[in-house]
């Protein structure tokens, strides 16, 4: 299932089970896309409940501070686990610098 934001970011549900919901993102996670992305993630989680939400970021090139805040918010949500998979090197570096690597699981 593919969902597209008004800013061109797309989100595919690439795995759904009781254990994990895997959402694959395509595009940048930035100020222009984060609001729509939050809505798309919320809708996906509501329709596919799982123990852990995994964002596969294979096709994400850029994450700005608003995207980083969204990731932090998702990690702080106590209703389900959260992980980021295939994160770009720049995001891994940002998570290290901001110490969010202690909060956000990177696979």
C-alpha positions as CSV (number, residue, x, y, z in Angstrom):
1,X,0.0,0.0,0.0
2,X,1.5,3.4,-1.0
3,X,0.6,6.7,0.5
4,X,2.0,10.0,-0.9
5,X,2.2,13.3,1.0
6,X,1.5,16.6,-0.7
7,X,5.2,17.4,-0.7
8,X,6.1,14.2,-2.6
9,X,7.3,11.9,0.2
10,X,5.9,8.4,-0.2
11,X,5.3,5.8,2.5
12,X,4.8,2.1,1.7
13,X,3.6,-0.6,4.1
14,X,6.2,-3.3,3.4
15,X,5.6,-5.5,6.3
16,X,2.7,-5.9,8.7
17,X,2.3,-8.5,11.5
18,X,1.4,-8.5,15.1
19,X,5.1,-8.1,15.9
20,X,6.1,-5.4,13.5
21,X,4.8,-2.8,11.1
22,X,7.4,-1.8,8.6
23,X,6.9,1.4,6.8
24,X,9.4,2.3,4.0
25,X,9.9,5.9,3.3
26,X,10.9,7.4,-0.1
27,X,12.0,11.1,-0.1
28,X,13.2,13.6,2.4
29,X,11.9,13.9,5.9
30,X,11.9,17.6,6.5
31,X,9.8,20.6,7.3
32,X,7.9,20.3,4.0
33,X,6.9,16.6,4.6
34,X,6.9,16.0,8.3
35,X,3.3,17.0,9.0
36,X,1.9,14.8,6.3
37,X,4.3,12.0,7.3
38,X,3.1,12.1,10.9
39,X,-0.5,11.8,9.6
40,X,0.4,8.9,7.3
41,X,2.2,7.1,10.1
42,X,-0.7,7.6,12.5
43,X,-3.2,6.2,9.9
44,X,-0.9,3.2,9.1
45,X,-0.5,2.4,12.8
46,X,-4.2,2.6,13.4
47,X,-5.0,0.2,10.6
48,X,-2.1,-2.2,11.2
49,X,-1.6,-2.5,15.0
50,X,1.8,-4.0,15.9
51,X,4.2,-4.3,18.9
52,X,6.9,-2.4,17.1
53,X,6.9,0.3,14.4
54,X,9.9,0.2,12.0
55,X,10.7,3.0,9.6
56,X,12.9,1.7,6.7
57,X,14.8,4.7,5.5
58,X,16.7,3.1,2.6
59,X,15.4,5.7,0.2
60,X,15.7,8.7,2.5
61,X,18.5,11.1,1.7
62,X,17.9,13.9,4.1
63,X,16.4,14.4,7.6
64,X,16.3,17.9,9.1
65,X,15.5,18.9,12.6
66,X,11.8,18.6,12.2
67,X,12.3,15.1,11.0
68,X,14.5,14.4,13.9
69,X,11.8,15.7,16.3
70,X,9.3,13.4,14.6
71,X,11.6,10.4,15.1
72,X,12.1,11.4,18.8
73,X,8.3,11.7,19.3
74,X,7.7,8.2,17.8
75,X,10.4,6.7,20.0
76,X,8.9,8.4,23.1
77,X,5.4,6.9,22.3
78,X,4.9,4.3,25.0
79,X,2.1,2.4,23.1
80,X,4.6,0.6,20.8
81,X,8.3,0.0,20.2
82,X,10.1,2.0,17.6
83,X,13.1,1.4,15.4
84,X,14.8,3.0,12.3
85,X,16.2,0.6,9.7
86,X,18.7,1.4,7.0
87,X,19.2,5.0,8.2
88,X,21.4,7.2,6.1
89,X,24.8,7.9,7.6
90,X,23.9,11.6,8.1
91,X,21.0,10.5,10.3
92,X,23.1,8.1,12.3
93,X,25.6,10.9,12.9
94,X,22.8,13.3,14.0
95,X,21.4,10.7,16.4
96,X,24.9,10.3,17.9
97,X,25.5,14.0,18.2
98,X,22.1,14.7,19.9
99,X,22.3,11.6,22.1
100,X,19.0,10.3,20.6
101,X,20.8,7.1,19.8
102,X,20.0,6.2,23.4
103,X,16.3,6.6,22.7
104,X,16.0,5.6,19.0
105,X,16.9,2.0,18.0
106,X,18.9,1.9,14.8
107,X,19.0,-1.4,12.9
